[in-house]
């Protein structure tokens, strides 16, 4: 099952390096970096579109 990680580049709680490291070591994982904060509230349309792509 594919995994997509969305991470806000403006996240001041979890460093982007943590998501990059996770994806680098996980099979079938992809990282999508967005210009957003930790809560990803500015990326809701992107989240919905990705869920639809994955069959959600």
mmJSON file of the N, C-alpha and C atoms, coordinates in Angstrom:
{"data_MODEL":{"atom_site":{
"group_PDB":["ATOM","ATOM","ATOM","ATOM","ATOM","ATOM","ATOM","ATOM","ATOM","ATOM","ATOM","ATOM","ATOM","ATOM","ATOM","ATOM","ATOM","ATOM","ATOM","ATOM","ATOM","ATOM","ATOM","ATOM","ATOM","ATOM","ATOM","ATOM","ATOM","ATOM","ATOM","ATOM","ATOM","ATOM","ATOM","ATOM","ATOM","ATOM","ATOM","ATOM","ATOM","ATOM","ATOM","ATOM","ATOM","ATOM","ATOM","ATOM","ATOM","ATOM","ATOM","ATOM","ATOM","ATOM","ATOM","ATOM","ATOM","ATOM","ATOM","ATOM","ATOM","ATOM","ATOM","ATOM","ATOM","ATOM","ATOM","ATOM","ATOM","ATOM","ATOM","ATOM","ATOM","ATOM","ATOM","ATOM","ATOM","ATOM","ATOM","ATOM","ATOM","ATOM","ATOM","ATOM","ATOM","ATOM","ATOM","ATOM","ATOM","ATOM","ATOM","ATOM","ATOM","ATOM","ATOM","ATOM","ATOM","ATOM","ATOM","ATOM","ATOM","ATOM","ATOM","ATOM","ATOM","ATOM","ATOM","ATOM","ATOM","ATOM","ATOM","ATOM","ATOM","ATOM","ATOM","ATOM","ATOM","ATOM","ATOM","ATOM","ATOM","ATOM","ATOM","ATOM","ATOM","ATOM","ATOM","ATOM","ATOM","ATOM","ATOM","ATOM","ATOM","ATOM","ATOM","ATOM","ATOM","ATOM","ATOM","ATOM","ATOM","ATOM","ATOM","ATOM","ATOM","ATOM","ATOM","ATOM","ATOM","ATOM","ATOM","ATOM","ATOM","ATOM","ATOM","ATOM","ATOM","ATOM","ATOM","ATOM","ATOM","ATOM","ATOM","ATOM","ATOM","ATOM","ATOM","ATOM"],
"id":[1,2,3,4,5,6,7,8,9,10,11,12,13,14,15,16,17,18,19,20,21,22,23,24,25,26,27,28,29,30,31,32,33,34,35,36,37,38,39,40,41,42,43,44,45,46,47,48,49,50,51,52,53,54,55,56,57,58,59,60,61,62,63,64,65,66,67,68,69,70,71,72,73,74,75,76,77,78,79,80,81,82,83,84,85,86,87,88,89,90,91,92,93,94,95,96,97,98,99,100,101,102,103,104,105,106,107,108,109,110,111,112,113,114,115,116,117,118,119,120,121,122,123,124,125,126,127,128,129,130,131,132,133,134,135,136,137,138,139,140,141,142,143,144,145,146,147,148,149,150,151,152,153,154,155,156,157,158,159,160,161,162,163,164,165,166,167,168],
"type_symbol":["N","C","C","N","C","C","N","C","C","N","C","C","N","C","C","N","C","C","N","C","C","N","C","C","N","C","C","N","C","C","N","C","C","N","C","C","N","C","C","N","C","C","N","C","C","N","C","C","N","C","C","N","C","C","N","C","C","N","C","C","N","C","C","N","C","C","N","C","C","N","C","C","N","C","C","N","C","C","N","C","C","N","C","C","N","C","C","N","C","C","N","C","C","N","C","C","N","C","C","N","C","C","N","C","C","N","C","C","N","C","C","N","C","C","N","C","C","N","C","C","N","C","C","N","C","C","N","C","C","N","C","C","N","C","C","N","C","C","N","C","C","N","C","C","N","C","C","N","C","C","N","C","C","N","C","C","N","C","C","N","C","C","N","C","C","N","C","C"],
"label_atom_id":["N","CA","C","N","CA","C","N","CA","C","N","CA","C","N","CA","C","N","CA","C","N","CA","C","N","CA","C","N","CA","C","N","CA","C","N","CA","C","N","CA","C","N","CA","C","N","CA","C","N","CA","C","N","CA","C","N","CA","C","N","CA","C","N","CA","C","N","CA","C","N","CA","C","N","CA","C","N","CA","C","N","CA","C","N","CA","C","N","CA","C","N","CA","C","N","CA","C","N","CA","C","N","CA","C","N","CA","C","N","CA","C","N","CA","C","N","CA","C","N","CA","C","N","CA","C","N","CA","C","N","CA","C","N","CA","C","N","CA","C","N","CA","C","N","CA","C","N","CA","C","N","CA","C","N","CA","C","N","CA","C","N","CA","C","N","CA","C","N","CA","C","N","CA","C","N","CA","C","N","CA","C","N","CA","C","N","CA","C","N","CA","C","N","CA","C"],
"label_alt_id":[null,null,null,null,null,null,null,null,null,null,null,null,null,null,null,null,null,null,null,null,null,null,null,null,null,null,null,null,null,null,null,null,null,null,null,null,null,null,null,null,null,null,null,null,null,null,null,null,null,null,null,null,null,null,null,null,null,null,null,null,null,null,null,null,null,null,null,null,null,null,null,null,null,null,null,null,null,null,null,null,null,null,null,null,null,null,null,null,null,null,null,null,null,null,null,null,null,null,null,null,null,null,null,null,null,null,null,null,null,null,null,null,null,null,null,null,null,null,null,null,null,null,null,null,null,null,null,null,null,null,null,null,null,null,null,null,null,null,null,null,null,null,null,null,null,null,null,null,null,null,null,null,null,null,null,null,null,null,null,null,null,null,null,null,null,null,null,null],
"label_comp_id":["UNK","UNK","UNK","UNK","UNK","UNK","UNK","UNK","UNK","UNK","UNK","UNK","UNK","UNK","UNK","UNK","UNK","UNK","UNK","UNK","UNK","UNK","UNK","UNK","UNK","UNK","UNK","UNK","UNK","UNK","UNK","UNK","UNK","UNK","UNK","UNK","UNK","UNK","UNK","UNK","UNK","UNK","UNK","UNK","UNK","UNK","UNK","UNK","UNK","UNK","UNK","UNK","UNK","UNK","UNK","UNK","UNK","UNK","UNK","UNK","UNK","UNK","UNK","UNK","UNK","UNK","UNK","UNK","UNK","UNK","UNK","UNK","UNK","UNK","UNK","UNK","UNK","UNK","UNK","UNK","UNK","UNK","UNK","UNK","UNK","UNK","UNK","UNK","UNK","UNK","UNK","UNK","UNK","UNK","UNK","UNK","UNK","UNK","UNK","UNK","UNK","UNK","UNK","UNK","UNK","UNK","UNK","UNK","UNK","UNK","UNK","UNK","UNK","UNK","UNK","UNK","UNK","UNK","UNK","UNK","UNK","UNK","UNK","UNK","UNK","UNK","UNK","UNK","UNK","UNK","UNK","UNK","UNK","UNK","UNK","UNK","UNK","UNK","UNK","UNK","UNK","UNK","UNK","UNK","UNK","UNK","UNK","UNK","UNK","UNK","UNK","UNK","UNK","UNK","UNK","UNK","UNK","UNK","UNK","UNK","UNK","UNK","UNK","UNK","UNK","UNK","UNK","UNK"],
"label_asym_id":["A","A","A","A","A","A","A","A","A","A","A","A","A","A","A","A","A","A","A","A","A","A","A","A","A","A","A","A","A","A","A","A","A","A","A","A","A","A","A","A","A","A","A","A","A","A","A","A","A","A","A","A","A","A","A","A","A","A","A","A","A","A","A","A","A","A","A","A","A","A","A","A","A","A","A","A","A","A","A","A","A","A","A","A","A","A","A","A","A","A","A","A","A","A","A","A","A","A","A","A","A","A","A","A","A","A","A","A","A","A","A","A","A","A","A","A","A","A","A","A","A","A","A","A","A","A","A","A","A","A","A","A","A","A","A","A","A","A","A","A","A","A","A","A","A","A","A","A","A","A","A","A","A","A","A","A","A","A","A","A","A","A","A","A","A","A","A","A"],
"label_entity_id":["1","1","1","1","1","1","1","1","1","1","1","1","1","1","1","1","1","1","1","1","1","1","1","1","1","1","1","1","1","1","1","1","1","1","1","1","1","1","1","1","1","1","1","1","1","1","1","1","1","1","1","1","1","1","1","1","1","1","1","1","1","1","1","1","1","1","1","1","1","1","1","1","1","1","1","1","1","1","1","1","1","1","1","1","1","1","1","1","1","1","1","1","1","1","1","1","1","1","1","1","1","1","1","1","1","1","1","1","1","1","1","1","1","1","1","1","1","1","1","1","1","1","1","1","1","1","1","1","1","1","1","1","1","1","1","1","1","1","1","1","1","1","1","1","1","1","1","1","1","1","1","1","1","1","1","1","1","1","1","1","1","1","1","1","1","1","1","1"],
"label_seq_id":[1,1,1,2,2,2,3,3,3,4,4,4,5,5,5,6,6,6,7,7,7,8,8,8,9,9,9,10,10,10,11,11,11,12,12,12,13,13,13,14,14,14,15,15,15,16,16,16,17,17,17,18,18,18,19,19,19,20,20,20,21,21,21,22,22,22,23,23,23,24,24,24,25,25,25,26,26,26,27,27,27,28,28,28,29,29,29,30,30,30,31,31,31,32,32,32,33,33,33,34,34,34,35,35,35,36,36,36,37,37,37,38,38,38,39,39,39,40,40,40,41,41,41,42,42,42,43,43,43,44,44,44,45,45,45,46,46,46,47,47,47,48,48,48,49,49,49,50,50,50,51,51,51,52,52,52,53,53,53,54,54,54,55,55,55,56,56,56],
"pdbx_PDB_ins_code":[null,null,null,null,null,null,null,null,null,null,null,null,null,null,null,null,null,null,null,null,null,null,null,null,null,null,null,null,null,null,null,null,null,null,null,null,null,null,null,null,null,null,null,null,null,null,null,null,null,null,null,null,null,null,null,null,null,null,null,null,null,null,null,null,null,null,null,null,null,null,null,null,null,null,null,null,null,null,null,null,null,null,null,null,null,null,null,null,null,null,null,null,null,null,null,null,null,null,null,null,null,null,null,null,null,null,null,null,null,null,null,null,null,null,null,null,null,null,null,null,null,null,null,null,null,null,null,null,null,null,null,null,null,null,null,null,null,null,null,null,null,null,null,null,null,null,null,null,null,null,null,null,null,null,null,null,null,null,null,null,null,null,null,null,null,null,null,null],
"Cartn_x":[0.851,0.0,0.897,0.655,1.494,1.242,2.288,2.22,2.645,1.87,2.246,2.328,3.437,3.646,3.583,2.678,2.623,3.292,4.188,4.883,4.971,4.586,4.677,6.09,6.586,7.94,8.058,6.934,6.937,6.618,6.628,6.338,7.4,6.963,7.907,7.852,7.185,7.082,7.879,7.658,8.367,9.271,10.561,11.473,11.225,11.352,11.178,12.159,13.303,14.305,13.748,12.844,12.251,11.422,10.63,9.832,10.71,11.722,12.638,13.342,13.765,14.432,13.472,12.245,11.248,11.015,10.784,10.486,11.691,12.88,14.08,14.225,13.719,13.862,12.625,11.585,10.33,10.033,9.667,9.296,7.943,7.794,6.534,6.051,6.981,6.607,7.063,6.283,6.631,6.387,7.177,7.07,6.583,5.584,5.071,5.288,6.144,6.461,5.595,4.91,4.012,4.406,4.091,4.343,3.232,3.379,2.335,2.963,2.126,2.569,2.271,2.504,2.315,0.89,-0.087,-1.486,-2.0,-1.226,-1.568,-2.922,-3.38,-4.697,-4.773,-3.658,-3.648,-3.526,-3.481,-3.264,-4.423,-5.58,-6.708,-7.111,-7.103,-7.459,-6.459,-5.202,-4.162,-4.353,-4.708,-4.942,-6.12,-7.189,-8.364,-8.005,-7.292,-6.911,-6.044,-5.11,-4.255,-5.036,-5.979,-6.821,-7.624,-8.116,-8.89,-7.993,-6.768,-5.823,-5.529,-5.471,-5.143,-6.375,-7.506,-8.704,-9.569,-9.34,-10.087,-11.342],
"Cartn_y":[-1.178,0.0,1.24,2.162,3.363,4.293,4.981,5.957,7.302,8.33,9.688,10.511,11.181,12.036,13.481,14.243,15.678,16.389,17.281,18.01,19.474,20.312,21.745,22.252,22.967,23.519,24.591,25.137,26.158,25.56,24.229,23.524,23.875,24.428,24.788,23.792,22.66,21.635,20.387,19.889,18.706,19.131,18.908,19.314,18.504,19.155,18.491,17.334,17.428,16.358,15.037,15.088,13.866,13.151,13.885,13.273,12.798,13.565,13.145,11.85,11.731,10.509,9.326,9.537,8.464,7.935,8.844,8.453,7.759,8.219,7.619,6.154,5.815,4.454,3.594,4.1,3.359,2.961,1.721,1.248,1.845,2.187,2.693,3.971,4.784,6.039,7.214,8.275,9.491,10.698,11.707,12.928,14.065,14.767,15.95,17.117,18.027,19.191,20.356,20.967,22.075,23.322,24.468,25.746,25.961,25.334,25.385,25.165,25.342,25.17,23.743,23.495,22.167,21.656,22.531,22.082,21.821,22.178,21.959,22.55,23.543,24.12,24.801,25.218,25.83,24.825,23.542,22.501,21.511,21.897,20.968,20.482,21.358,20.939,19.899,20.096,19.141,17.801,17.827,16.591,15.817,16.508,15.862,15.267,16.008,15.513,14.269,14.257,13.086,11.882,12.104,11.006,10.417,11.251,10.77,9.973,10.427,9.699,8.319,8.21,6.935,6.054,6.511,5.691,5.925,7.063,7.365,8.033],
"Cartn_z":[0.0,0.0,0.0,-0.897,-0.95,0.237,0.604,1.696,1.135,1.417,1.042,2.317,2.487,3.646,3.159,3.729,3.459,4.625,4.305,5.371,4.989,5.909,5.699,5.886,4.911,5.003,6.085,6.512,7.557,8.93,9.026,10.27,11.309,12.43,13.487,14.65,14.44,15.482,15.097,13.882,13.4,12.245,12.354,11.283,10.005,8.86,7.573,7.431,8.056,7.988,8.522,9.475,10.026,8.966,8.211,7.154,6.009,5.68,4.617,4.989,6.236,6.698,6.688,7.131,7.137,5.725,4.794,3.414,2.778,3.087,2.521,2.942,4.124,4.617,4.491,3.871,3.786,2.342,2.174,0.835,0.444,-0.796,-1.355,-0.67,-0.222,0.435,-0.422,-0.387,-1.106,-0.222,-0.421,0.372,-0.505,-0.023,-0.687,0.262,-0.138,0.68,0.214,1.151,0.819,1.606,1.051,1.73,2.748,3.901,4.919,6.289,7.299,8.686,9.157,10.427,11.016,10.848,10.966,10.923,9.501,8.495,7.084,6.694,7.433,7.154,5.789,5.256,3.939,2.804,3.149,2.144,2.059,2.554,2.593,1.198,0.219,-1.14,-1.664,-1.363,-1.777,-1.091,0.181,0.942,0.345,0.045,-0.554,-1.911,-2.725,-4.055,-3.942,-3.023,-2.836,-2.345,-1.448,-0.959,-2.109,-2.983,-4.129,-5.091,-5.287,-6.131,-5.583,-4.267,-3.625,-3.454,-3.95,-3.9,-2.685,-1.997,-0.784,-1.121],
"occupancy":[1.0,1.0,1.0,1.0,1.0,1.0,1.0,1.0,1.0,1.0,1.0,1.0,1.0,1.0,1.0,1.0,1.0,1.0,1.0,1.0,1.0,1.0,1.0,1.0,1.0,1.0,1.0,1.0,1.0,1.0,1.0,1.0,1.0,1.0,1.0,1.0,1.0,1.0,1.0,1.0,1.0,1.0,1.0,1.0,1.0,1.0,1.0,1.0,1.0,1.0,1.0,1.0,1.0,1.0,1.0,1.0,1.0,1.0,1.0,1.0,1.0,1.0,1.0,1.0,1.0,1.0,1.0,1.0,1.0,1.0,1.0,1.0,1.0,1.0,1.0,1.0,1.0,1.0,1.0,1.0,1.0,1.0,1.0,1.0,1.0,1.0,1.0,1.0,1.0,1.0,1.0,1.0,1.0,1.0,1.0,1.0,1.0,1.0,1.0,1.0,1.0,1.0,1.0,1.0,1.0,1.0,1.0,1.0,1.0,1.0,1.0,1.0,1.0,1.0,1.0,1.0,1.0,1.0,1.0,1.0,1.0,1.0,1.0,1.0,1.0,1.0,1.0,1.0,1.0,1.0,1.0,1.0,1.0,1.0,1.0,1.0,1.0,1.0,1.0,1.0,1.0,1.0,1.0,1.0,1.0,1.0,1.0,1.0,1.0,1.0,1.0,1.0,1.0,1.0,1.0,1.0,1.0,1.0,1.0,1.0,1.0,1.0,1.0,1.0,1.0,1.0,1.0,1.0],
"B_iso_or_equiv":[0.0,0.0,0.0,0.0,0.0,0.0,0.0,0.0,0.0,0.0,0.0,0.0,0.0,0.0,0.0,0.0,0.0,0.0,0.0,0.0,0.0,0.0,0.0,0.0,0.0,0.0,0.0,0.0,0.0,0.0,0.0,0.0,0.0,0.0,0.0,0.0,0.0,0.0,0.0,0.0,0.0,0.0,0.0,0.0,0.0,0.0,0.0,0.0,0.0,0.0,0.0,0.0,0.0,0.0,0.0,0.0,0.0,0.0,0.0,0.0,0.0,0.0,0.0,0.0,0.0,0.0,0.0,0.0,0.0,0.0,0.0,0.0,0.0,0.0,0.0,0.0,0.0,0.0,0.0,0.0,0.0,0.0,0.0,0.0,0.0,0.0,0.0,0.0,0.0,0.0,0.0,0.0,0.0,0.0,0.0,0.0,0.0,0.0,0.0,0.0,0.0,0.0,0.0,0.0,0.0,0.0,0.0,0.0,0.0,0.0,0.0,0.0,0.0,0.0,0.0,0.0,0.0,0.0,0.0,0.0,0.0,0.0,0.0,0.0,0.0,0.0,0.0,0.0,0.0,0.0,0.0,0.0,0.0,0.0,0.0,0.0,0.0,0.0,0.0,0.0,0.0,0.0,0.0,0.0,0.0,0.0,0.0,0.0,0.0,0.0,0.0,0.0,0.0,0.0,0.0,0.0,0.0,0.0,0.0,0.0,0.0,0.0,0.0,0.0,0.0,0.0,0.0,0.0],
"pdbx_formal_charge":[null,null,null,null,null,null,null,null,null,null,null,null,null,null,null,null,null,null,null,null,null,null,null,null,null,null,null,null,null,null,null,null,null,null,null,null,null,null,null,null,null,null,null,null,null,null,null,null,null,null,null,null,null,null,null,null,null,null,null,null,null,null,null,null,null,null,null,null,null,null,null,null,null,null,null,null,null,null,null,null,null,null,null,null,null,null,null,null,null,null,null,null,null,null,null,null,null,null,null,null,null,null,null,null,null,null,null,null,null,null,null,null,null,null,null,null,null,null,null,null,null,null,null,null,null,null,null,null,null,null,null,null,null,null,null,null,null,null,null,null,null,null,null,null,null,null,null,null,null,null,null,null,null,null,null,null,null,null,null,null,null,null,null,null,null,null,null,null],
"auth_seq_id":[1,1,1,2,2,2,3,3,3,4,4,4,5,5,5,6,6,6,7,7,7,8,8,8,9,9,9,10,10,10,11,11,11,12,12,12,13,13,13,14,14,14,15,15,15,16,16,16,17,17,17,18,18,18,19,19,19,20,20,20,21,21,21,22,22,22,23,23,23,24,24,24,25,25,25,26,26,26,27,27,27,28,28,28,29,29,29,30,30,30,31,31,31,32,32,32,33,33,33,34,34,34,35,35,35,36,36,36,37,37,37,38,38,38,39,39,39,40,40,40,41,41,41,42,42,42,43,43,43,44,44,44,45,45,45,46,46,46,47,47,47,48,48,48,49,49,49,50,50,50,51,51,51,52,52,52,53,53,53,54,54,54,55,55,55,56,56,56],
"auth_comp_id":["UNK","UNK","UNK","UNK","UNK","UNK","UNK","UNK","UNK","UNK","UNK","UNK","UNK","UNK","UNK","UNK","UNK","UNK","UNK","UNK","UNK","UNK","UNK","UNK","UNK","UNK","UNK","UNK","UNK","UNK","UNK","UNK","UNK","UNK","UNK","UNK","UNK","UNK","UNK","UNK","UNK","UNK","UNK","UNK","UNK","UNK","UNK","UNK","UNK","UNK","UNK","UNK","UNK","UNK","UNK","UNK","UNK","UNK","UNK","UNK","UNK","UNK","UNK","UNK","UNK","UNK","UNK","UNK","UNK","UNK","UNK","UNK","UNK","UNK","UNK","UNK","UNK","UNK","UNK","UNK","UNK","UNK","UNK","UNK","UNK","UNK","UNK","UNK","UNK","UNK","UNK","UNK","UNK","UNK","UNK","UNK","UNK","UNK","UNK","UNK","UNK","UNK","UNK","UNK","UNK","UNK","UNK","UNK","UNK","UNK","UNK","UNK","UNK","UNK","UNK","UNK","UNK","UNK","UNK","UNK","UNK","UNK","UNK","UNK","UNK","UNK","UNK","UNK","UNK","UNK","UNK","UNK","UNK","UNK","UNK","UNK","UNK","UNK","UNK","UNK","UNK","UNK","UNK","UNK","UNK","UNK","UNK","UNK","UNK","UNK","UNK","UNK","UNK","UNK","UNK","UNK","UNK","UNK","UNK","UNK","UNK","UNK","UNK","UNK","UNK","UNK","UNK","UNK"],
"auth_asym_id":["A","A","A","A","A","A","A","A","A","A","A","A","A","A","A","A","A","A","A","A","A","A","A","A","A","A","A","A","A","A","A","A","A","A","A","A","A","A","A","A","A","A","A","A","A","A","A","A","A","A","A","A","A","A","A","A","A","A","A","A","A","A","A","A","A","A","A","A","A","A","A","A","A","A","A","A","A","A","A","A","A","A","A","A","A","A","A","A","A","A","A","A","A","A","A","A","A","A","A","A","A","A","A","A","A","A","A","A","A","A","A","A","A","A","A","A","A","A","A","A","A","A","A","A","A","A","A","A","A","A","A","A","A","A","A","A","A","A","A","A","A","A","A","A","A","A","A","A","A","A","A","A","A","A","A","A","A","A","A","A","A","A","A","A","A","A","A","A"],
"auth_atom_id":["N","CA","C","N","CA","C","N","CA","C","N","CA","C","N","CA","C","N","CA","C","N","CA","C","N","CA","C","N","CA","C","N","CA","C","N","CA","C","N","CA","C","N","CA","C","N","CA","C","N","CA","C","N","CA","C","N","CA","C","N","CA","C","N","CA","C","N","CA","C","N","CA","C","N","CA","C","N","CA","C","N","CA","C","N","CA","C","N","CA","C","N","CA","C","N","CA","C","N","CA","C","N","CA","C","N","CA","C","N","CA","C","N","CA","C","N","CA","C","N","CA","C","N","CA","C","N","CA","C","N","CA","C","N","CA","C","N","CA","C","N","CA","C","N","CA","C","N","CA","C","N","CA","C","N","CA","C","N","CA","C","N","CA","C","N","CA","C","N","CA","C","N","CA","C","N","CA","C","N","CA","C","N","CA","C","N","CA","C","N","CA","C","N","CA","C"],
"pdbx_PDB_model_num":[1,1,1,1,1,1,1,1,1,1,1,1,1,1,1,1,1,1,1,1,1,1,1,1,1,1,1,1,1,1,1,1,1,1,1,1,1,1,1,1,1,1,1,1,1,1,1,1,1,1,1,1,1,1,1,1,1,1,1,1,1,1,1,1,1,1,1,1,1,1,1,1,1,1,1,1,1,1,1,1,1,1,1,1,1,1,1,1,1,1,1,1,1,1,1,1,1,1,1,1,1,1,1,1,1,1,1,1,1,1,1,1,1,1,1,1,1,1,1,1,1,1,1,1,1,1,1,1,1,1,1,1,1,1,1,1,1,1,1,1,1,1,1,1,1,1,1,1,1,1,1,1,1,1,1,1,1,1,1,1,1,1,1,1,1,1,1,1]
}}}
